[in-house]
């Protein structure tokens, strides 16, 4: 099992260049390879989730109770497709879904078709 992440940063150009060099040296910049090598992909608000979805990977979105507050509605992306992924409502559920998906990684064929259509629409 491997755990990888796609960094999201804000900052100066110099900061980004330095960060890029560090990640490049660590060989963790190729998101497509990270996705393909991962058993499970988890995150929120990134098209990497959609990419993992069409690659047939289990995708877990940690949509915890705090994020469900209506004040965050404008900040949470892809909610209209949450039925295509596993949604964890708290840390315990996240852990449970991870364990289940490690043993049962297969994604239903109909869900895969819907993931591909969603990807085509937005990416």
Jmol script that loads the backbone (N, CA, C; Angstrom):
load data "model"
ATOM      1  N   UNK A   1       0.846  -1.171   0.000  1.00  0.00           N
ATOM      2  CA  UNK A   1       0.000   0.000   0.000  1.00  0.00           C
ATOM      3  C   UNK A   1       0.891   1.234   0.000  1.00  0.00           C
ATOM      4  N   UNK A   2       0.500   2.225  -0.793  1.00  0.00           N
ATOM      5  CA  UNK A   2       1.262   3.465  -0.814  1.00  0.00           C
ATOM      6  C   UNK A   2       0.342   4.632  -0.509  1.00  0.00           C
ATOM      7  N   UNK A   3       0.885   5.621   0.146  1.00  0.00           N
ATOM      8  CA  UNK A   3       0.140   6.831   0.455  1.00  0.00           C
ATOM      9  C   UNK A   3       0.890   7.983  -0.193  1.00  0.00           C
ATOM     10  N   UNK A   4       0.250   8.671  -1.093  1.00  0.00           N
ATOM     11  CA  UNK A   4       0.840   9.785  -1.797  1.00  0.00           C
ATOM     12  C   UNK A   4      -0.117  10.962  -1.734  1.00  0.00           C
ATOM     13  N   UNK A   5       0.387  12.132  -2.053  1.00  0.00           N
ATOM     14  CA  UNK A   5      -0.490  13.291  -2.086  1.00  0.00           C
ATOM     15  C   UNK A   5      -0.042  14.253  -3.155  1.00  0.00           C
ATOM     16  N   UNK A   6      -0.988  15.053  -3.624  1.00  0.00           N
ATOM     17  CA  UNK A   6      -0.723  16.082  -4.616  1.00  0.00           C
ATOM     18  C   UNK A   6      -0.748  17.402  -3.871  1.00  0.00           C
ATOM     19  N   UNK A   7       0.376  18.100  -3.803  1.00  0.00           N
ATOM     20  CA  UNK A   7       0.427  19.329  -3.003  1.00  0.00           C
ATOM     21  C   UNK A   7      -0.359  20.477  -3.625  1.00  0.00           C
ATOM     22  N   UNK A   8      -1.048  21.228  -2.795  1.00  0.00           N
ATOM     23  CA  UNK A   8      -1.715  22.464  -3.196  1.00  0.00           C
ATOM     24  C   UNK A   8      -1.069  23.565  -2.372  1.00  0.00           C
ATOM     25  N   UNK A   9      -0.521  24.570  -3.057  1.00  0.00           N
ATOM     26  CA  UNK A   9       0.187  25.608  -2.322  1.00  0.00           C
ATOM     27  C   UNK A   9      -0.217  26.991  -2.790  1.00  0.00           C
ATOM     28  N   UNK A  10       0.032  27.961  -1.956  1.00  0.00           N
ATOM     29  CA  UNK A  10      -0.089  29.369  -2.291  1.00  0.00           C
ATOM     30  C   UNK A  10       1.215  30.009  -1.847  1.00  0.00           C
ATOM     31  N   UNK A  11       1.661  30.998  -2.582  1.00  0.00           N
ATOM     32  CA  UNK A  11       2.893  31.652  -2.170  1.00  0.00           C
ATOM     33  C   UNK A  11       3.600  32.289  -3.342  1.00  0.00           C
ATOM     34  N   UNK A  12       4.786  32.776  -3.077  1.00  0.00           N
ATOM     35  CA  UNK A  12       5.569  33.479  -4.081  1.00  0.00           C
ATOM     36  C   UNK A  12       6.064  32.533  -5.164  1.00  0.00           C
ATOM     37  N   UNK A  13       6.505  33.105  -6.269  1.00  0.00           N
ATOM     38  CA  UNK A  13       7.070  32.320  -7.364  1.00  0.00           C
ATOM     39  C   UNK A  13       8.278  31.543  -6.868  1.00  0.00           C
ATOM     40  N   UNK A  14       9.119  32.180  -6.062  1.00  0.00           N
ATOM     41  CA  UNK A  14      10.305  31.506  -5.536  1.00  0.00           C
ATOM     42  C   UNK A  14       9.912  30.308  -4.668  1.00  0.00           C
ATOM     43  N   UNK A  15       8.873  30.490  -3.877  1.00  0.00           N
ATOM     44  CA  UNK A  15       8.397  29.397  -3.020  1.00  0.00           C
ATOM     45  C   UNK A  15       7.956  28.222  -3.888  1.00  0.00           C
ATOM     46  N   UNK A  16       7.173  28.517  -4.944  1.00  0.00           N
ATOM     47  CA  UNK A  16       6.696  27.454  -5.823  1.00  0.00           C
ATOM     48  C   UNK A  16       7.855  26.750  -6.523  1.00  0.00           C
ATOM     49  N   UNK A  17       8.826  27.507  -6.983  1.00  0.00           N
ATOM     50  CA  UNK A  17       9.978  26.900  -7.655  1.00  0.00           C
ATOM     51  C   UNK A  17      10.756  26.007  -6.701  1.00  0.00           C
ATOM     52  N   UNK A  18      10.957  26.474  -5.498  1.00  0.00           N
ATOM     53  CA  UNK A  18      11.678  25.676  -4.499  1.00  0.00           C
ATOM     54  C   UNK A  18      10.899  24.412  -4.169  1.00  0.00           C
ATOM     55  N   UNK A  19       9.609  24.569  -3.954  1.00  0.00           N
ATOM     56  CA  UNK A  19       8.773  23.420  -3.639  1.00  0.00           C
ATOM     57  C   UNK A  19       8.777  22.423  -4.790  1.00  0.00           C
ATOM     58  N   UNK A  20       8.671  22.928  -6.010  1.00  0.00           N
ATOM     59  CA  UNK A  20       8.699  22.063  -7.188  1.00  0.00           C
ATOM     60  C   UNK A  20       9.998  21.268  -7.241  1.00  0.00           C
ATOM     61  N   UNK A  21      11.119  21.934  -7.017  1.00  0.00           N
ATOM     62  CA  UNK A  21      12.415  21.251  -7.037  1.00  0.00           C
ATOM     63  C   UNK A  21      12.480  20.161  -5.971  1.00  0.00           C
ATOM     64  N   UNK A  22      11.975  20.455  -4.781  1.00  0.00           N
ATOM     65  CA  UNK A  22      11.989  19.456  -3.711  1.00  0.00           C
ATOM     66  C   UNK A  22      11.142  18.241  -4.073  1.00  0.00           C
ATOM     67  N   UNK A  23       9.951  18.493  -4.590  1.00  0.00           N
ATOM     68  CA  UNK A  23       9.084  17.379  -4.972  1.00  0.00           C
ATOM     69  C   UNK A  23       9.651  16.605  -6.150  1.00  0.00           C
ATOM     70  N   UNK A  24      10.268  17.319  -7.077  1.00  0.00           N
ATOM     71  CA  UNK A  24      10.875  16.659  -8.218  1.00  0.00           C
ATOM     72  C   UNK A  24      11.999  15.727  -7.760  1.00  0.00           C
ATOM     73  N   UNK A  25      12.815  16.211  -6.836  1.00  0.00           N
ATOM     74  CA  UNK A  25      13.892  15.375  -6.300  1.00  0.00           C
ATOM     75  C   UNK A  25      13.336  14.160  -5.568  1.00  0.00           C
ATOM     76  N   UNK A  26      12.201  14.344  -4.925  1.00  0.00           N
ATOM     77  CA  UNK A  26      11.568  13.237  -4.197  1.00  0.00           C
ATOM     78  C   UNK A  26      10.761  12.346  -5.141  1.00  0.00           C
ATOM     79  N   UNK A  27      10.667  12.734  -6.432  1.00  0.00           N
ATOM     80  CA  UNK A  27       9.970  11.950  -7.448  1.00  0.00           C
ATOM     81  C   UNK A  27       8.498  11.732  -7.096  1.00  0.00           C
ATOM     82  N   UNK A  28       7.798  12.807  -6.684  1.00  0.00           N
ATOM     83  CA  UNK A  28       6.379  12.676  -6.356  1.00  0.00           C
ATOM     84  C   UNK A  28       5.500  13.661  -7.122  1.00  0.00           C
ATOM     85  N   UNK A  29       5.995  14.180  -8.244  1.00  0.00           N
ATOM     86  CA  UNK A  29       5.215  15.174  -8.976  1.00  0.00           C
ATOM     87  C   UNK A  29       4.275  14.600 -10.023  1.00  0.00           C
ATOM     88  N   UNK A  30       4.524  13.439 -10.529  1.00  0.00           N
ATOM     89  CA  UNK A  30       3.705  12.892 -11.595  1.00  0.00           C
ATOM     90  C   UNK A  30       2.392  12.366 -11.019  1.00  0.00           C
ATOM     91  N   UNK A  31       1.382  13.203 -11.071  1.00  0.00           N
ATOM     92  CA  UNK A  31       0.095  12.883 -10.443  1.00  0.00           C
ATOM     93  C   UNK A  31      -0.520  11.633 -11.056  1.00  0.00           C
ATOM     94  N   UNK A  32      -0.432  11.505 -12.374  1.00  0.00           N
ATOM     95  CA  UNK A  32      -1.014  10.324 -13.018  1.00  0.00           C
ATOM     96  C   UNK A  32      -0.366   9.042 -12.502  1.00  0.00           C
ATOM     97  N   UNK A  33       0.951   9.046 -12.353  1.00  0.00           N
ATOM     98  CA  UNK A  33       1.619   7.854 -11.813  1.00  0.00           C
ATOM     99  C   UNK A  33       1.252   7.618 -10.356  1.00  0.00           C
ATOM    100  N   UNK A  34       1.145   8.694  -9.609  1.00  0.00           N
ATOM    101  CA  UNK A  34       0.746   8.561  -8.203  1.00  0.00           C
ATOM    102  C   UNK A  34      -0.620   7.898  -8.115  1.00  0.00           C
ATOM    103  N   UNK A  35      -1.539   8.366  -8.949  1.00  0.00           N
ATOM    104  CA  UNK A  35      -2.892   7.805  -8.955  1.00  0.00           C
ATOM    105  C   UNK A  35      -2.849   6.326  -9.333  1.00  0.00           C
ATOM    106  N   UNK A  36      -2.144   6.009 -10.405  1.00  0.00           N
ATOM    107  CA  UNK A  36      -2.103   4.627 -10.873  1.00  0.00           C
ATOM    108  C   UNK A  36      -1.425   3.684  -9.888  1.00  0.00           C
ATOM    109  N   UNK A  37      -0.468   4.198  -9.122  1.00  0.00           N
ATOM    110  CA  UNK A  37       0.240   3.368  -8.151  1.00  0.00           C
ATOM    111  C   UNK A  37      -0.497   3.268  -6.814  1.00  0.00           C
ATOM    112  N   UNK A  38      -1.480   4.115  -6.608  1.00  0.00           N
ATOM    113  CA  UNK A  38      -2.194   4.135  -5.328  1.00  0.00           C
ATOM    114  C   UNK A  38      -3.295   3.087  -5.301  1.00  0.00           C
ATOM    115  N   UNK A  39      -3.548   2.560  -4.122  1.00  0.00           N
ATOM    116  CA  UNK A  39      -4.658   1.628  -3.940  1.00  0.00           C
ATOM    117  C   UNK A  39      -5.970   2.384  -3.770  1.00  0.00           C
ATOM    118  N   UNK A  40      -5.896   3.530  -3.121  1.00  0.00           N
ATOM    119  CA  UNK A  40      -7.062   4.362  -2.811  1.00  0.00           C
ATOM    120  C   UNK A  40      -6.621   5.809  -2.955  1.00  0.00           C
ATOM    121  N   UNK A  41      -7.545   6.655  -3.408  1.00  0.00           N
ATOM    122  CA  UNK A  41      -7.259   8.079  -3.485  1.00  0.00           C
ATOM    123  C   UNK A  41      -8.285   8.795  -2.622  1.00  0.00           C
ATOM    124  N   UNK A  42      -7.816   9.723  -1.818  1.00  0.00           N
ATOM    125  CA  UNK A  42      -8.699  10.477  -0.941  1.00  0.00           C
ATOM    126  C   UNK A  42      -8.340  11.949  -1.013  1.00  0.00           C
ATOM    127  N   UNK A  43      -9.335  12.784  -0.976  1.00  0.00           N
ATOM    128  CA  UNK A  43      -9.098  14.220  -1.007  1.00  0.00           C
ATOM    129  C   UNK A  43     -10.398  14.959  -1.188  1.00  0.00           C
ATOM    130  N   UNK A  44     -10.270  16.256  -1.383  1.00  0.00           N
ATOM    131  CA  UNK A  44     -11.442  17.093  -1.591  1.00  0.00           C
ATOM    132  C   UNK A  44     -11.028  18.259  -2.480  1.00  0.00           C
ATOM    133  N   UNK A  45     -11.946  18.676  -3.344  1.00  0.00           N
ATOM    134  CA  UNK A  45     -11.748  19.866  -4.181  1.00  0.00           C
ATOM    135  C   UNK A  45     -10.557  19.792  -5.121  1.00  0.00           C
ATOM    136  N   UNK A  46     -10.330  18.657  -5.742  1.00  0.00           N
ATOM    137  CA  UNK A  46      -9.255  18.538  -6.715  1.00  0.00           C
ATOM    138  C   UNK A  46      -9.695  17.640  -7.865  1.00  0.00           C
ATOM    139  N   UNK A  47      -9.311  18.016  -9.065  1.00  0.00           N
ATOM    140  CA  UNK A  47      -9.644  17.170 -10.214  1.00  0.00           C
ATOM    141  C   UNK A  47      -8.881  15.847 -10.180  1.00  0.00           C
ATOM    142  N   UNK A  48      -7.878  15.742  -9.317  1.00  0.00           N
ATOM    143  CA  UNK A  48      -7.179  14.461  -9.161  1.00  0.00           C
ATOM    144  C   UNK A  48      -8.167  13.370  -8.734  1.00  0.00           C
ATOM    145  N   UNK A  49      -9.210  13.742  -8.016  1.00  0.00           N
ATOM    146  CA  UNK A  49     -10.235  12.774  -7.624  1.00  0.00           C
ATOM    147  C   UNK A  49     -10.972  12.252  -8.850  1.00  0.00           C
ATOM    148  N   UNK A  50     -11.263  13.150  -9.780  1.00  0.00           N
ATOM    149  CA  UNK A  50     -11.941  12.739 -11.004  1.00  0.00           C
ATOM    150  C   UNK A  50     -11.028  11.866 -11.858  1.00  0.00           C
ATOM    151  N   UNK A  51      -9.740  12.212 -11.896  1.00  0.00           N
ATOM    152  CA  UNK A  51      -8.767  11.410 -12.625  1.00  0.00           C
ATOM    153  C   UNK A  51      -8.680  10.005 -12.020  1.00  0.00           C
ATOM    154  N   UNK A  52      -8.615   9.941 -10.701  1.00  0.00           N
ATOM    155  CA  UNK A  52      -8.562   8.641 -10.025  1.00  0.00           C
ATOM    156  C   UNK A  52      -9.846   7.861 -10.287  1.00  0.00           C
ATOM    157  N   UNK A  53     -10.947   8.581 -10.335  1.00  0.00           N
ATOM    158  CA  UNK A  53     -12.237   7.941 -10.591  1.00  0.00           C
ATOM    159  C   UNK A  53     -12.288   7.235 -11.923  1.00  0.00           C
ATOM    160  N   UNK A  54     -11.789   7.890 -12.975  1.00  0.00           N
ATOM    161  CA  UNK A  54     -11.830   7.235 -14.286  1.00  0.00           C
ATOM    162  C   UNK A  54     -10.741   6.181 -14.437  1.00  0.00           C
ATOM    163  N   UNK A  55      -9.771   6.198 -13.540  1.00  0.00           N
ATOM    164  CA  UNK A  55      -8.744   5.148 -13.527  1.00  0.00           C
ATOM    165  C   UNK A  55      -9.247   3.906 -12.794  1.00  0.00           C
ATOM    166  N   UNK A  56     -10.472   3.982 -12.282  1.00  0.00           N
ATOM    167  CA  UNK A  56     -11.052   2.829 -11.599  1.00  0.00           C
ATOM    168  C   UNK A  56     -10.618   2.655 -10.160  1.00  0.00           C
ATOM    169  N   UNK A  57     -10.061   3.711  -9.590  1.00  0.00           N
ATOM    170  CA  UNK A  57      -9.590   3.643  -8.204  1.00  0.00           C
ATOM    171  C   UNK A  57     -10.732   3.960  -7.239  1.00  0.00           C
ATOM    172  N   UNK A  58     -10.728   3.332  -6.076  1.00  0.00           N
ATOM    173  CA  UNK A  58     -11.648   3.782  -5.038  1.00  0.00           C
ATOM    174  C   UNK A  58     -11.276   5.212  -4.641  1.00  0.00           C
ATOM    175  N   UNK A  59     -12.255   6.078  -4.606  1.00  0.00           N
ATOM    176  CA  UNK A  59     -12.046   7.469  -4.238  1.00  0.00           C
ATOM    177  C   UNK A  59     -12.880   7.741  -3.001  1.00  0.00           C
ATOM    178  N   UNK A  60     -12.216   8.242  -1.976  1.00  0.00           N
ATOM    179  CA  UNK A  60     -12.902   8.553  -0.715  1.00  0.00           C
ATOM    180  C   UNK A  60     -12.804  10.052  -0.482  1.00  0.00           C
ATOM    181  N   UNK A  61     -13.954  10.677  -0.304  1.00  0.00           N
ATOM    182  CA  UNK A  61     -13.989  12.113  -0.039  1.00  0.00           C
ATOM    183  C   UNK A  61     -14.354  12.314   1.437  1.00  0.00           C
ATOM    184  N   UNK A  62     -13.458  12.947   2.200  1.00  0.00           N
ATOM    185  CA  UNK A  62     -13.742  13.196   3.618  1.00  0.00           C
ATOM    186  C   UNK A  62     -14.629  14.432   3.769  1.00  0.00           C
ATOM    187  N   UNK A  63     -15.918  14.232   3.595  1.00  0.00           N
ATOM    188  CA  UNK A  63     -16.896  15.312   3.686  1.00  0.00           C
ATOM    189  C   UNK A  63     -17.452  15.327   5.113  1.00  0.00           C
ATOM    190  N   UNK A  64     -16.585  15.736   6.034  1.00  0.00           N
ATOM    191  CA  UNK A  64     -16.916  15.700   7.446  1.00  0.00           C
ATOM    192  C   UNK A  64     -17.966  16.748   7.801  1.00  0.00           C
ATOM    193  N   UNK A  65     -18.564  16.566   8.954  1.00  0.00           N
ATOM    194  CA  UNK A  65     -19.691  17.392   9.393  1.00  0.00           C
ATOM    195  C   UNK A  65     -19.400  18.893   9.295  1.00  0.00           C
ATOM    196  N   UNK A  66     -18.212  19.321   9.683  1.00  0.00           N
ATOM    197  CA  UNK A  66     -17.882  20.749   9.632  1.00  0.00           C
ATOM    198  C   UNK A  66     -17.988  21.298   8.210  1.00  0.00           C
ATOM    199  N   UNK A  67     -17.602  20.499   7.218  1.00  0.00           N
ATOM    200  CA  UNK A  67     -17.655  20.937   5.824  1.00  0.00           C
ATOM    201  C   UNK A  67     -19.075  20.980   5.277  1.00  0.00           C
ATOM    202  N   UNK A  68     -20.001  20.317   5.947  1.00  0.00           N
ATOM    203  CA  UNK A  68     -21.382  20.274   5.503  1.00  0.00           C
ATOM    204  C   UNK A  68     -22.162  21.521   5.902  1.00  0.00           C
ATOM    205  N   UNK A  69     -21.534  22.408   6.646  1.00  0.00           N
ATOM    206  CA  UNK A  69     -22.167  23.666   7.033  1.00  0.00           C
ATOM    207  C   UNK A  69     -22.468  24.474   5.766  1.00  0.00           C
ATOM    208  N   UNK A  70     -23.697  24.966   5.615  1.00  0.00           N
ATOM    209  CA  UNK A  70     -24.065  25.735   4.407  1.00  0.00           C
ATOM    210  C   UNK A  70     -23.133  26.908   4.100  1.00  0.00           C
ATOM    211  N   UNK A  71     -22.432  27.433   5.088  1.00  0.00           N
ATOM    212  CA  UNK A  71     -21.534  28.554   4.814  1.00  0.00           C
ATOM    213  C   UNK A  71     -20.373  28.151   3.906  1.00  0.00           C
ATOM    214  N   UNK A  72     -20.123  26.847   3.747  1.00  0.00           N
ATOM    215  CA  UNK A  72     -19.052  26.368   2.879  1.00  0.00           C
ATOM    216  C   UNK A  72     -19.555  25.920   1.503  1.00  0.00           C
ATOM    217  N   UNK A  73     -20.838  26.072   1.251  1.00  0.00           N
ATOM    218  CA  UNK A  73     -21.414  25.581  -0.007  1.00  0.00           C
ATOM    219  C   UNK A  73     -20.655  26.055  -1.240  1.00  0.00           C
ATOM    220  N   UNK A  74     -20.225  27.286  -1.271  1.00  0.00           N
ATOM    221  CA  UNK A  74     -19.518  27.815  -2.426  1.00  0.00           C
ATOM    222  C   UNK A  74     -18.079  27.358  -2.547  1.00  0.00           C
ATOM    223  N   UNK A  75     -17.597  26.620  -1.563  1.00  0.00           N
ATOM    224  CA  UNK A  75     -16.196  26.198  -1.538  1.00  0.00           C
ATOM    225  C   UNK A  75     -15.993  24.701  -1.759  1.00  0.00           C
ATOM    226  N   UNK A  76     -17.070  23.957  -1.799  1.00  0.00           N
ATOM    227  CA  UNK A  76     -16.978  22.504  -1.945  1.00  0.00           C
ATOM    228  C   UNK A  76     -17.359  22.140  -3.381  1.00  0.00           C
ATOM    229  N   UNK A  77     -16.406  21.566  -4.107  1.00  0.00           N
ATOM    230  CA  UNK A  77     -16.625  21.233  -5.511  1.00  0.00           C
ATOM    231  C   UNK A  77     -17.047  19.779  -5.694  1.00  0.00           C
ATOM    232  N   UNK A  78     -17.705  19.521  -6.794  1.00  0.00           N
ATOM    233  CA  UNK A  78     -18.092  18.180  -7.244  1.00  0.00           C
ATOM    234  C   UNK A  78     -19.146  17.507  -6.368  1.00  0.00           C
ATOM    235  N   UNK A  79     -19.847  18.273  -5.522  1.00  0.00           N
ATOM    236  CA  UNK A  79     -20.853  17.645  -4.657  1.00  0.00           C
ATOM    237  C   UNK A  79     -21.954  16.963  -5.451  1.00  0.00           C
ATOM    238  N   UNK A  80     -22.201  17.455  -6.660  1.00  0.00           N
ATOM    239  CA  UNK A  80     -23.237  16.831  -7.479  1.00  0.00           C
ATOM    240  C   UNK A  80     -22.822  15.438  -7.978  1.00  0.00           C
ATOM    241  N   UNK A  81     -21.576  15.061  -7.732  1.00  0.00           N
ATOM    242  CA  UNK A  81     -21.095  13.737  -8.136  1.00  0.00           C
ATOM    243  C   UNK A  81     -20.696  12.888  -6.936  1.00  0.00           C
ATOM    244  N   UNK A  82     -21.026  13.308  -5.744  1.00  0.00           N
ATOM    245  CA  UNK A  82     -20.618  12.552  -4.556  1.00  0.00           C
ATOM    246  C   UNK A  82     -21.194  11.141  -4.545  1.00  0.00           C
ATOM    247  N   UNK A  83     -22.268  10.907  -5.278  1.00  0.00           N
ATOM    248  CA  UNK A  83     -22.824   9.555  -5.322  1.00  0.00           C
ATOM    249  C   UNK A  83     -21.935   8.599  -6.134  1.00  0.00           C
ATOM    250  N   UNK A  84     -20.921   9.143  -6.810  1.00  0.00           N
ATOM    251  CA  UNK A  84     -20.006   8.316  -7.597  1.00  0.00           C
ATOM    252  C   UNK A  84     -18.776   7.881  -6.802  1.00  0.00           C
ATOM    253  N   UNK A  85     -18.666   8.359  -5.587  1.00  0.00           N
ATOM    254  CA  UNK A  85     -17.497   8.096  -4.753  1.00  0.00           C
ATOM    255  C   UNK A  85     -17.935   7.671  -3.352  1.00  0.00           C
ATOM    256  N   UNK A  86     -16.988   7.203  -2.569  1.00  0.00           N
ATOM    257  CA  UNK A  86     -17.261   6.893  -1.173  1.00  0.00           C
ATOM    258  C   UNK A  86     -17.120   8.185  -0.376  1.00  0.00           C
ATOM    259  N   UNK A  87     -18.103   8.473   0.443  1.00  0.00           N
ATOM    260  CA  UNK A  87     -18.109   9.700   1.237  1.00  0.00           C
ATOM    261  C   UNK A  87     -17.996   9.328   2.716  1.00  0.00           C
ATOM    262  N   UNK A  88     -16.973   9.869   3.363  1.00  0.00           N
ATOM    263  CA  UNK A  88     -16.780   9.641   4.804  1.00  0.00           C
ATOM    264  C   UNK A  88     -17.274  10.877   5.552  1.00  0.00           C
ATOM    265  N   UNK A  89     -18.157  10.660   6.508  1.00  0.00           N
ATOM    266  CA  UNK A  89     -18.736  11.780   7.256  1.00  0.00           C
ATOM    267  C   UNK A  89     -17.964  12.106   8.531  1.00  0.00           C
ATOM    268  N   UNK A  90     -17.028  11.222   8.910  1.00  0.00           N
ATOM    269  CA  UNK A  90     -16.182  11.481  10.076  1.00  0.00           C
ATOM    270  C   UNK A  90     -14.940  10.590   9.991  1.00  0.00           C
ATOM    271  N   UNK A  91     -14.040  10.777  10.921  1.00  0.00           N
ATOM    272  CA  UNK A  91     -12.770  10.042  10.908  1.00  0.00           C
ATOM    273  C   UNK A  91     -12.989   8.539  11.022  1.00  0.00           C
ATOM    274  N   UNK A  92     -13.904   8.121  11.872  1.00  0.00           N
ATOM    275  CA  UNK A  92     -14.155   6.688  12.033  1.00  0.00           C
ATOM    276  C   UNK A  92     -14.675   6.065  10.741  1.00  0.00           C
ATOM    277  N   UNK A  93     -15.577   6.783  10.077  1.00  0.00           N
ATOM    278  CA  UNK A  93     -16.100   6.281   8.812  1.00  0.00           C
ATOM    279  C   UNK A  93     -15.010   6.259   7.736  1.00  0.00           C
ATOM    280  N   UNK A  94     -14.147   7.251   7.746  1.00  0.00           N
ATOM    281  CA  UNK A  94     -13.025   7.280   6.803  1.00  0.00           C
ATOM    282  C   UNK A  94     -12.156   6.035   6.974  1.00  0.00           C
ATOM    283  N   UNK A  95     -11.800   5.742   8.198  1.00  0.00           N
ATOM    284  CA  UNK A  95     -10.988   4.557   8.480  1.00  0.00           C
ATOM    285  C   UNK A  95     -11.699   3.284   8.032  1.00  0.00           C
ATOM    286  N   UNK A  96     -12.970   3.181   8.315  1.00  0.00           N
ATOM    287  CA  UNK A  96     -13.750   2.010   7.947  1.00  0.00           C
ATOM    288  C   UNK A  96     -13.815   1.828   6.430  1.00  0.00           C
ATOM    289  N   UNK A  97     -14.038   2.925   5.711  1.00  0.00           N
ATOM    290  CA  UNK A  97     -14.114   2.854   4.248  1.00  0.00           C
ATOM    291  C   UNK A  97     -12.754   2.471   3.663  1.00  0.00           C
ATOM    292  N   UNK A  98     -11.687   3.024   4.199  1.00  0.00           N
ATOM    293  CA  UNK A  98     -10.346   2.683   3.714  1.00  0.00           C
ATOM    294  C   UNK A  98     -10.099   1.187   3.853  1.00  0.00           C
ATOM    295  N   UNK A  99     -10.382   0.653   5.008  1.00  0.00           N
ATOM    296  CA  UNK A  99     -10.173  -0.785   5.255  1.00  0.00           C
ATOM    297  C   UNK A  99     -11.030  -1.614   4.304  1.00  0.00           C
ATOM    298  N   UNK A 100     -12.299  -1.218   4.150  1.00  0.00           N
ATOM    299  CA  UNK A 100     -13.189  -1.948   3.252  1.00  0.00           C
ATOM    300  C   UNK A 100     -12.679  -1.901   1.814  1.00  0.00           C
ATOM    301  N   UNK A 101     -12.279  -0.727   1.356  1.00  0.00           N
ATOM    302  CA  UNK A 101     -11.830  -0.579  -0.030  1.00  0.00           C
ATOM    303  C   UNK A 101     -10.491  -1.268  -0.299  1.00  0.00           C
ATOM    304  N   UNK A 102      -9.669  -1.415   0.717  1.00  0.00           N
ATOM    305  CA  UNK A 102      -8.435  -2.182   0.524  1.00  0.00           C
ATOM    306  C   UNK A 102      -8.752  -3.644   0.222  1.00  0.00           C
ATOM    307  N   UNK A 103      -9.849  -4.136   0.804  1.00  0.00           N
ATOM    308  CA  UNK A 103     -10.267  -5.520   0.579  1.00  0.00           C
ATOM    309  C   UNK A 103     -11.217  -5.652  -0.611  1.00  0.00           C
ATOM    310  N   UNK A 104     -11.936  -4.582  -0.928  1.00  0.00           N
ATOM    311  CA  UNK A 104     -12.941  -4.602  -1.998  1.00  0.00           C
ATOM    312  C   UNK A 104     -12.782  -3.364  -2.887  1.00  0.00           C
ATOM    313  N   UNK A 105     -11.759  -3.331  -3.735  1.00  0.00           N
ATOM    314  CA  UNK A 105     -11.483  -2.132  -4.523  1.00  0.00           C
ATOM    315  C   UNK A 105     -12.306  -1.981  -5.811  1.00  0.00           C
ATOM    316  N   UNK A 106     -13.068  -2.987  -6.184  1.00  0.00           N
ATOM    317  CA  UNK A 106     -13.777  -2.957  -7.461  1.00  0.00           C
ATOM    318  C   UNK A 106     -14.886  -1.908  -7.465  1.00  0.00           C
ATOM    319  N   UNK A 107     -14.942  -1.158  -8.561  1.00  0.00           N
ATOM    320  CA  UNK A 107     -15.958  -0.132  -8.741  1.00  0.00           C
ATOM    321  C   UNK A 107     -17.005  -0.667  -9.717  1.00  0.00           C
ATOM    322  N   UNK A 108     -18.261  -0.514  -9.375  1.00  0.00           N
ATOM    323  CA  UNK A 108     -19.366  -0.971 -10.206  1.00  0.00           C
ATOM    324  C   UNK A 108     -19.261  -0.373 -11.618  1.00  0.00           C
ATOM    325  N   UNK A 109     -19.589  -1.180 -12.613  1.00  0.00           N
ATOM    326  CA  UNK A 109     -19.481  -0.769 -14.014  1.00  0.00           C
ATOM    327  C   UNK A 109     -20.339   0.468 -14.321  1.00  0.00           C
ATOM    328  N   UNK A 110     -21.542   0.530 -13.787  1.00  0.00           N
ATOM    329  CA  UNK A 110     -22.421   1.686 -14.014  1.00  0.00           C
ATOM    330  C   UNK A 110     -21.818   2.955 -13.407  1.00  0.00           C
ATOM    331  N   UNK A 111     -21.239   2.820 -12.228  1.00  0.00           N
ATOM    332  CA  UNK A 111     -20.574   3.959 -11.582  1.00  0.00           C
ATOM    333  C   UNK A 111     -19.397   4.408 -12.441  1.00  0.00           C
ATOM    334  N   UNK A 112     -18.648   3.465 -12.996  1.00  0.00           N
ATOM    335  CA  UNK A 112     -17.515   3.815 -13.851  1.00  0.00           C
ATOM    336  C   UNK A 112     -17.979   4.608 -15.078  1.00  0.00           C
ATOM    337  N   UNK A 113     -19.071   4.195 -15.675  1.00  0.00           N
ATOM    338  CA  UNK A 113     -19.612   4.918 -16.829  1.00  0.00           C
ATOM    339  C   UNK A 113     -19.982   6.348 -16.437  1.00  0.00           C
ATOM    340  N   UNK A 114     -20.619   6.499 -15.287  1.00  0.00           N
ATOM    341  CA  UNK A 114     -21.026   7.824 -14.816  1.00  0.00           C
ATOM    342  C   UNK A 114     -19.811   8.679 -14.468  1.00  0.00           C
ATOM    343  N   UNK A 115     -18.778   8.063 -13.888  1.00  0.00           N
ATOM    344  CA  UNK A 115     -17.549   8.796 -13.589  1.00  0.00           C
ATOM    345  C   UNK A 115     -16.916   9.332 -14.877  1.00  0.00           C
ATOM    346  N   UNK A 116     -16.861   8.493 -15.900  1.00  0.00           N
ATOM    347  CA  UNK A 116     -16.276   8.912 -17.176  1.00  0.00           C
ATOM    348  C   UNK A 116     -17.057  10.067 -17.788  1.00  0.00           C
ATOM    349  N   UNK A 117     -18.370   9.997 -17.744  1.00  0.00           N
ATOM    350  CA  UNK A 117     -19.208  11.071 -18.281  1.00  0.00           C
ATOM    351  C   UNK A 117     -18.984  12.369 -17.499  1.00  0.00           C
ATOM    352  N   UNK A 118     -18.880  12.269 -16.188  1.00  0.00           N
ATOM    353  CA  UNK A 118     -18.648  13.448 -15.350  1.00  0.00           C
ATOM    354  C   UNK A 118     -17.280  14.050 -15.658  1.00  0.00           C
ATOM    355  N   UNK A 119     -16.279  13.202 -15.790  1.00  0.00           N
ATOM    356  CA  UNK A 119     -14.934  13.653 -16.123  1.00  0.00           C
ATOM    357  C   UNK A 119     -14.941  14.403 -17.455  1.00  0.00           C
ATOM    358  N   UNK A 120     -15.572  13.823 -18.456  1.00  0.00           N
ATOM    359  CA  UNK A 120     -15.637  14.441 -19.783  1.00  0.00           C
ATOM    360  C   UNK A 120     -16.325  15.804 -19.717  1.00  0.00           C
ATOM    361  N   UNK A 121     -17.310  15.914 -18.881  1.00  0.00           N
ATOM    362  CA  UNK A 121     -18.066  17.169 -18.758  1.00  0.00           C
ATOM    363  C   UNK A 121     -17.236  18.278 -18.137  1.00  0.00           C
ATOM    364  N   UNK A 122     -16.389  17.942 -17.145  1.00  0.00           N
ATOM    365  CA  UNK A 122     -15.704  18.976 -16.376  1.00  0.00           C
ATOM    366  C   UNK A 122     -14.194  19.086 -16.583  1.00  0.00           C
ATOM    367  N   UNK A 123     -13.576  18.104 -17.204  1.00  0.00           N
ATOM    368  CA  UNK A 123     -12.122  18.177 -17.314  1.00  0.00           C
ATOM    369  C   UNK A 123     -11.666  18.272 -18.735  1.00  0.00           C
TER     370      UNK A 123
END
end "model"
wireframe off; spacefill off
backbone 0.3
color backbone group
